[in-house]
Amino acid sequence: MRRSTLERKIGLIALEGQASTNAPDRVAPNPFRGTHPECIHAERAHPQRLTPVMRAERAKVSPEWRKELIMSAPQVISPFERFAAFPEKQGLYDPANEHENCGMAAVATLRGTPGHDIVDHALYALRCVEHRGAVGGDVGTGDGAGILTQIPDELFRAVVDFNLPQQGDYAAGTAFLPQDEAERNQVTAAFEEMAAEQGLTFLGWRDVPIDDSMIGSMSRAAMPYFKQAFVTVAPEDSEEYASSAAGSLDQRAWRLRKRAQNRLGVYFASLSSKTITYKGMLTTAQLEPFYPDLSDERYTSTLGIVHSRFSTNTFPSWPLAQPLRQVAHNGEINTVEGNRNWMRARQSMMSSELLGDDPEYLFPICTPGASDSTSFDEAAEMLMLSGRPLSQAMRMMIPEAWENHASMDPKLRAFYEYHAMLMEAWDGPAAMAFTDGNQLGAVLDRNGLRPARCWVTDDGLVVLSSEVGVMDLDPARVVRKGRVAPG
């Protein structure tokens, strides 16, 4: 596998240290293993989180040499720290306790064709749940707002200055990058090399148009630079791709995104061939004018999920805004510490084509410093990309109260019993809207303490929300309505 310039530099540091007359005696390790930047960063920041592979490679290196390498490795700032308005851990405050209690809605059409009207409906629903979000003391800083839709292929083809493959054969996503131009250029160049490592052809960057005239001072101070990346499977890799030996386009994009976050500190709101997320440290009313793309008639979709964030006794952040990559969450995951610990404990036993050749460099699956909703989304995404339908992944993570359900279908009970051996429940209160880009669904956790209501009209419009009143629907046209029940 090809290695990036950053990895080669670390390898040269190792070789130079070995040749030094003042260097202690040691056995030279594989420069792309124990001295890999991700191993170094992991050891420096979170030594307790090293995987067995990392520990074995570290044991081959003398302490003196390792110290030299650690000191020479570049610092990677977590995007959850760089693009946030919350302080470091102090006193009774710990960023690990970030939670949300929010408003969410989802809109879709059963007609089978995408349209800008669905995007408009979703944005209207978002503005109707403004009261479920929060605003900072400077008035213009929101806790977070966003929208998740299908890839707007028609818009992208009209605005990029490079050729795109047919829809579904390229992945796109918005990167949160440093504002400093020199640092940004260094990071984007490294990202392009990382894409080649995953057998991907980097197609190009697009500067995302924004209008930041209305945002508050706190939001502006933490604001990243926005660029959209476009990648596709490399032509020389087409046979391997067809046999799925190296994974699908979305699996490769996932590995690329995880490596970029761990090694470069780059956060992608999404990087997918099916969906894209526009979000930020904004209010619900600011989202559409901030991202002019959302007002473009060429921006079409058959579905849209929106979210208004309220940080429960915590602080806002650009990356922590929702929707995430698969879900929008209203509520809290009160078992999240146990869920994260179990995910971390399983990492050494994980085996999947999704993880590629060097899975240890993708860990941890649940990013330190992120919110409970983000950890849930990361776990659900991994389950889906490893081969499970998203609906199955969601039922694994949010099961019904099945243990004492005497009238439950035996096959359904067997489903829950089997998956309970693989993963413990992520218990809320939680109402989740979720999508894989093809299907849209919703689920309420078994405690049933968060509302979710839905309507279907005679022209095929489907609306789901955390409350009534997000759409002006003519009652005469509603053919079905109800609520999402617990479990």
C-alpha positions in Angstrom: 0.0 0.0 0.0 1.3 3.5 -0.9 2.3 5.6 2.1 1.8 9.3 2.5 4.6 11.9 2.7 4.0 12.3 6.4 4.5 8.6 6.9 7.7 8.6 4.8 9.1 11.6 6.9 8.5 9.6 10.1 10.3 6.7 8.5 13.3 8.9 7.7 13.4 10.1 11.3 13.7 6.5 12.4 16.5 5.8 9.9 18.4 8.9 10.8 18.2 8.1 14.5 19.5 4.6 13.8 22.5 6.0 12.0 23.4 8.5 14.7 26.6 7.7 16.6 25.1 9.1 19.7 21.9 6.9 19.4 21.5 4.0 21.9 21.6 0.4 20.7 18.3 -0.8 19.5 16.6 -3.0 17.0 15.2 -1.1 14.0 11.4 -1.5 13.8 9.2 -1.3 10.7 9.1 2.5 10.3 5.4 2.3 9.2 4.3 0.5 12.3 5.6 1.4 15.7 6.7 4.8 14.4 3.5 5.5 12.5 2.1 9.0 13.3 -1.2 7.6 14.6 0.7 5.3 17.0 2.7 8.3 18.2 -0.3 10.6 18.5 -2.3 7.9 20.3 0.5 7.3 22.8 1.1 11.0 23.4 -2.6 11.9 23.9 -4.2 8.6 25.1 -1.6 6.0 26.1 -4.4 3.9 27.7 -6.1 3.5 24.4 -3.3 1.8 22.5 -4.4 -1.4 20.7 -2.4 -4.7 21.1 -0.9 -4.2 17.7 0.4 -0.7 18.7 1.7 -2.0 22.0 3.6 -4.9 20.3 5.2 -2.5 17.8 6.1 0.0 20.6 7.9 -2.8 22.5 10.4 -3.1 19.7 11.6 0.5 20.1 13.9 1.7 22.9 12.4 4.4 25.2 15.1 6.9 24.2 14.4 6.5 20.5 10.7 6.6 21.0 10.9 9.8 22.9 12.8 11.3 20.0 10.1 10.3 17.6 7.3 11.4 19.8 8.8 14.9 20.2 9.4 15.2 16.5 5.9 14.1 15.4 3.5 16.9 14.4 0.7 17.8 16.9 -2.8 17.0 15.6 -5.5 19.1 17.1 -8.8 17.3 17.4 -11.5 19.1 15.3 -13.8 18.7 18.4 -11.5 21.1 20.2 -10.4 23.3 17.3 -13.9 24.2 16.1 -15.6 24.4 19.5 -16.6 27.1 22.0 -16.2 25.0 25.1 -13.3 25.2 27.5 -10.9 22.4 28.6 -11.7 20.0 31.4 -11.7 21.9 34.7 -13.4 21.8 38.0 -16.8 20.0 37.7 -16.8 20.5 33.9 -15.8 17.6 31.6 -16.3 17.8 27.8 -16.8 14.0 27.9 -20.3 14.7 29.4 -21.5 16.6 26.3 -25.2 15.8 25.8 -28.1 17.2 23.8 -31.8 17.6 24.1 -33.0 18.8 20.8 -35.7 19.1 18.1 -35.6 17.0 14.9 -37.8 16.4 11.9 -37.6 14.4 8.7 -39.4 14.9 5.3 -39.6 12.5 2.4 -41.6 11.8 -0.7 -43.1 8.5 -2.0 -43.3 9.8 -5.6 -39.8 8.4 -6.3 -38.3 11.5 -7.9 -36.1 14.1 -6.1 -37.1 17.7 -5.9 -36.1 21.0 -4.3 -39.5 21.1 -2.7 -38.4 18.4 -0.3 -35.4 20.5 0.7 -37.7 23.5 1.2 -40.1 21.4 3.3 -37.3 20.2 5.5 -35.9 23.7 6.0 -39.3 25.0 6.9 -39.7 22.2 9.5 -36.3 23.1 10.9 -37.3 26.7 11.4 -40.4 25.4 13.2 -38.3 23.7 15.9 -36.3 26.8 16.6 -37.6 26.8 20.2 -36.0 23.4 20.7 -32.5 24.8 20.1 -30.4 27.3 22.1 -28.8 30.7 21.4 -25.7 32.1 23.0 -25.3 35.3 24.9 -24.2 37.1 21.8 -27.6 36.3 20.2 -26.1 35.2 16.8 -24.5 32.0 18.0 -26.6 28.9 17.9 -26.0 25.6 19.6 -26.3 23.9 16.2 -28.5 23.3 13.2 -28.2 21.2 10.1 -29.8 19.2 7.3 -29.0 15.8 5.8 -30.1 15.0 2.2 -29.2 12.9 -0.7 -26.2 14.0 -2.8 -27.4 17.0 -5.0 -25.9 15.6 -8.2 -27.4 18.2 -10.5 -26.0 21.1 -8.4 -22.6 19.6 -8.1 -22.2 19.0 -11.8 -23.1 22.6 -12.5 -20.7 24.2 -10.0 -17.5 22.1 -10.0 -14.7 22.7 -12.5 -13.8 19.0 -13.0 -15.6 16.1 -14.4 -17.7 13.9 -12.2 -18.5 10.2 -12.7 -22.1 9.1 -12.9 -24.2 9.6 -9.7 -23.3 7.0 -7.2 -19.8 6.4 -8.5 -18.3 9.4 -6.6 -18.3 10.3 -2.9 -18.6 13.9 -1.7 -18.5 15.6 1.7 -17.8 18.9 3.4 -14.5 19.1 5.3 -14.0 21.5 8.3 -10.4 22.8 7.7 -8.1 25.3 9.4 -8.6 29.0 8.6 -4.8 29.5 8.2 -4.1 29.1 4.5 -0.6 27.6 4.9 -1.8 25.0 7.3 -4.9 24.3 5.2 -2.9 23.7 2.0 -0.6 21.3 3.9 -3.6 19.4 5.2 -5.4 19.2 1.9 -2.3 18.0 0.1 -1.9 15.2 2.7 -5.5 14.3 2.4 -5.1 13.8 -1.4 -2.2 11.4 -0.8 -4.3 9.5 1.8 -7.0 9.1 -0.9 -4.5 7.3 -3.1 -3.6 4.9 -0.2 -7.3 3.7 -0.2 -7.3 3.1 -4.0 -9.3 6.3 -4.6 -8.8 9.0 -7.2 -9.1 12.5 -5.8 -11.3 14.5 -8.2 -11.0 17.9 -6.8 -11.9 20.5 -4.1 -14.8 22.9 -4.1 -14.9 26.0 -1.9 -18.3 25.9 -0.2 -20.0 29.3 -0.6 -21.1 30.8 2.7 -22.6 34.0 4.0 -21.4 34.5 7.6 -22.7 38.0 8.0 -25.4 37.0 10.4 -23.6 34.7 12.8 -22.4 35.6 16.3 -18.9 36.3 17.6 -18.6 32.9 19.4 -19.6 31.0 16.3 -17.3 33.1 14.1 -14.3 32.6 16.4 -14.6 28.8 16.2 -15.6 28.7 12.5 -13.7 26.4 10.2 -12.9 26.9 6.5 -15.3 24.8 4.4 -14.2 22.8 1.4 -16.0 19.9 -0.3 -13.9 16.9 -1.4 -14.8 14.6 -4.3 -13.3 11.1 -4.7 -14.0 8.0 -6.8 -12.4 4.6 -7.2 -9.1 4.7 -9.0 -9.2 3.2 -12.5 -6.3 0.9 -11.9 -8.2 -0.5 -9.0 -11.4 -1.3 -10.9 -11.0 -5.1 -10.9 -10.3 -5.1 -7.2 -13.2 -2.9 -6.6 -15.6 -5.1 -8.6 -14.6 -8.1 -6.5 -15.0 -6.1 -3.3 -11.5 -7.2 -2.3 -10.7 -3.7 -1.0 -14.2 -2.6 -0.2 -16.8 -0.5 -1.8 -16.5 3.2 -2.6 -18.3 4.1 0.7 -16.1 1.7 2.7 -13.0 3.3 1.3 -14.3 6.8 1.9 -15.0 5.8 5.5 -11.4 4.6 6.0 -10.2 7.8 4.3 -12.3 10.0 6.5 -11.3 8.2 9.8 -7.6 8.4 8.9 -7.9 12.1 8.0 -9.5 12.9 11.3 -7.0 10.9 13.3 -3.8 12.0 11.4 -4.7 15.4 10.2 -7.4 16.7 12.5 -9.8 17.1 9.6 -13.5 16.7 10.4 -15.9 15.7 7.6 -19.6 16.4 8.3 -20.1 13.5 5.9 -18.2 11.7 3.1 -20.5 9.4 1.1 -21.7 8.5 -2.3 -25.4 8.8 -1.2 -25.8 11.5 1.4 -24.4 14.9 2.4 -24.8 17.0 5.6 -24.7 20.8 5.8 -24.5 21.9 9.4 -22.8 24.2 11.9 -22.8 26.2 15.1 -25.9 28.1 13.8 -29.5 28.8 14.7 -32.3 27.2 12.6 -33.0 30.5 10.8 -29.3 31.0 9.9 -28.7 27.6 8.3 -30.2 28.3 4.8 -28.7 31.8 4.3 -25.4 30.6 5.7 -25.2 27.9 3.0 -26.6 29.4 -0.2 -26.4 25.9 -1.8 -29.6 25.1 0.1 -31.6 27.8 -1.7 -30.4 26.6 -5.2 -33.3 25.0 -7.2 -30.8 22.5 -8.5 -30.4 21.1 -5.0 -32.8 18.2 -5.1 -33.5 15.2 -2.9 -36.2 12.7 -2.0 -35.6 13.0 1.7 -34.3 15.5 4.3 -33.5 15.2 8.0 -33.1 18.4 10.0 -32.0 19.0 13.6 -32.0 21.9 16.1 -29.5 21.4 18.9 -29.8 22.3 22.6 -26.5 21.5 24.4 -27.7 20.3 27.8 -25.7 22.3 30.4 -22.7 22.2 28.0 -21.2 24.1 25.1 -21.7 24.4 21.3 -19.4 23.1 18.6 -19.3 23.1 14.8 -18.7 19.3 14.6 -21.2 18.4 17.2 -24.1 20.0 15.3 -26.6 17.6 13.8 -27.7 15.7 11.7 -24.7 13.5 11.8 -23.8 11.1 9.0 -26.7 8.6 9.6 -28.9 9.9 12.3 -30.5 12.9 14.0 -31.1 12.4 17.7 -33.6 14.0 20.1 -32.8 13.1 23.7 -29.7 11.6 25.4 -27.9 8.3 25.5 -27.7 7.8 29.3 -25.7 4.5 28.9 -23.1 6.1 26.7 -20.0 5.6 28.9 -20.7 1.9 29.1 -21.4 1.8 25.3 -18.1 3.5 24.5 -16.2 1.3 26.8 -17.6 -1.8 25.2 -16.9 -0.5 21.7 -13.3 0.2 22.8 -13.0 -3.3 24.4 -14.1 -5.0 21.2 -11.7 -3.2 18.9 -8.9 -5.8 19.3 -11.3 -8.5 18.2 -12.8 -6.7 15.2 -12.3 -8.2 11.8 -14.0 -6.9 8.6 -13.2 -5.9 5.1 -14.3 -2.5 6.1 -11.3 -2.0 8.4 -8.7 -2.6 5.6 -5.1 -3.6 6.1 -4.4 -1.4 9.2 -7.5 -1.3 11.4 -5.6 0.0 14.4 -5.1 3.3 12.6 -8.9 3.8 12.4 -9.5 3.4 16.1 -11.1 4.4 18.4 -14.4 3.9 16.6 -16.1 6.3 19.1 -14.1 9.6 18.9 -12.9 10.9 22.3 -14.3 14.3 23.1 -17.4 13.8 21.0 -21.1 13.8 22.2 -23.3 10.9 23.0 -25.1 11.3 19.7 -21.8 11.3 17.7 -20.7 8.1 19.4 -24.0 6.4 18.5 -23.8 7.6 14.9 -20.2 6.3 14.6 -21.2 2.9 15.9 -24.3 2.7 13.7 -22.3 3.7 10.6 -19.6 1.1 11.2 -22.3 -1.6 11.6 -24.0 -0.5 8.3 -20.8 -0.3 6.3 -19.7 -3.7 7.5 -22.6 -5.2 5.7 -25.8 -4.8 7.8 -28.8 -2.9 6.6 -29.1 0.4 8.6 -32.5 -0.8 9.9 -30.9 -3.9 11.4 -28.0 -1.9 12.9 -30.6 0.5 14.5 -32.5 -2.4 16.0 -29.3 -3.9 17.4 -28.5 -0.7 19.2 -32.1 0.4 20.1 -34.0 -2.9 20.8 -37.5 -3.3 22.1 -38.2 -4.3 25.7 -38.2 -7.9 24.5 -37.1 -9.9 27.6 -40.5 -10.1 29.3 -42.7 -9.6 26.2 -44.8 -12.7 26.4 -46.7 -12.1 23.2 -43.7 -11.2 21.0 -43.2 -13.3 17.8 -40.6 -16.0 18.6 -38.6 -15.1 15.5 -38.4 -11.5 16.6 -37.5 -12.5 20.1 -34.7 -14.7 18.7 -33.5 -11.7 16.6 -33.1 -9.5 19.7 -31.7 -12.3 21.9 -29.0 -13.1 19.3 -28.0 -9.5 18.8 -28.0 -8.9 22.6 -24.9 -11.2 22.6 -23.2 -8.9 20.1 -24.0 -5.5 21.4 -25.6 -4.0 24.5 -28.5 -1.5 24.1 -27.8 2.2 23.8 -30.6 3.4 26.1 -32.1 6.9 26.0 -34.4 8.7 26.3 -33.9 8.8 22.6 -35.9 9.4 19.4 -33.8 8.8 16.3 -34.5 9.6 12.6 -32.0 7.8 10.4 -31.2 7.2 6.7 -28.8 5.4 4.5 -29.6 7.6 1.5 -32.2 5.1 0.2 -34.5 4.6 3.1 -35.6 6.9 5.9 -36.8 5.6 9.2 -37.3 6.5 12.9 -37.2 4.7 16.2 -37.9 5.4 19.8 -36.0 3.7 22.5 -37.7 1.2 24.8 -38.2 3.8 27.6 -40.4 5.8 25.3 -39.7 9.2 26.9 -39.2 11.3 23.7 -42.1 12.1 21.3 -42.0 11.4 17.6 -45.1 11.9 15.4 -45.7 11.2 11.7 -48.1 12.1 8.9 -48.6 10.8 5.4 -50.5 12.9 2.8 -52.4 11.7 -0.3 -49.6 13.1 -2.6 -47.0 10.9 -0.9 -45.4 13.5 1.4 -44.1 11.9 4.6 -43.4 14.1 7.7 -41.9 13.0 11.0 -41.1 15.3 13.9 -40.4 15.6 17.5 -43.6 17.6 17.8 -46.8 18.7 16.1 -46.9 21.7 13.8 -43.7 21.6 11.8 -45.7 21.6 8.5 -48.9 23.3 7.4 -50.7 20.2 6.3 -54.3 20.3 5.1 -56.1 17.7 7.4 -58.2 16.7 4.4 -55.1 15.4 2.6 -53.7 13.4 5.5 -54.3 9.7 4.8 -52.3 8.4 7.8 -51.0 9.8 11.0 -49.7 8.4 14.3 -46.7 8.3 16.7 -43.6 6.3 16.9 -44.2 3.9 19.8 -41.6 2.8 22.4 -39.1 0.3 21.0 
